[in-house]
Amino acid sequence: MPAPQQPIQSHILSVLVDNEPGILARVVGLFSGRGYNIESLTVAEVSDAAHLSRITVVTSGPANVIEQIKAQLGRLVPVHNVHDLTVEGPHVARELALIKVAGTGEKRVESLRIADIFRARAVDSTIESFIFELTGAPEKITAFIELMKPLGLVDVSRTGVVAISRGPKPL
């Protein structure tokens, strides 16, 4: 009798690494070499003095696959620590998106109304289009994009998720 399927869950992993050439390629290579999916990937230096960068990866899979990913990331030499923010406690996750919407007349007015509700900011405007800037949880951005589709969605650019644990302790 086959083993029951584990549910697939999305996890936010925060990986503190030495800021050195090739580390991002090694992390991505670990995922691609084993067939793991990356839903979102961001990286930036977090300490100039210590030469450290934080890689935030959103990935999904059954619990045993997520544990494998964390263990394999932890074994990479320039990795200092790996935290699964999804299971380690409260955290804040945000994403930035630029959304271009074209339209005239009532569709243009409606796109402005929806943008106001979502607290999106028009950062560019022409007679026939807007570019909205929206920051928030990935689900909020996805919902905004879905509402803009029938109103003339033209293009979307998303940064990917950045996240940090809540409370006074560092990761």
Buried (B, 14 or more C-beta within 10 A) or exposed (E): EEEEEEEEBBBBBBBBBEBEEEBBEBBBEBBEEEEBEBBBBBBEEBEEEEEBBBBBBBBBBEEEBBEBBBEBBEEBEBBEEBBBBBEEEEBEBBBBBBBBBBBEEEBBEBBBEBBEEBEBEBEEEEEEBBBBBBBBEBEBBBBBBEBBEEBBBBEBEBBBBBBBBEEEEEB
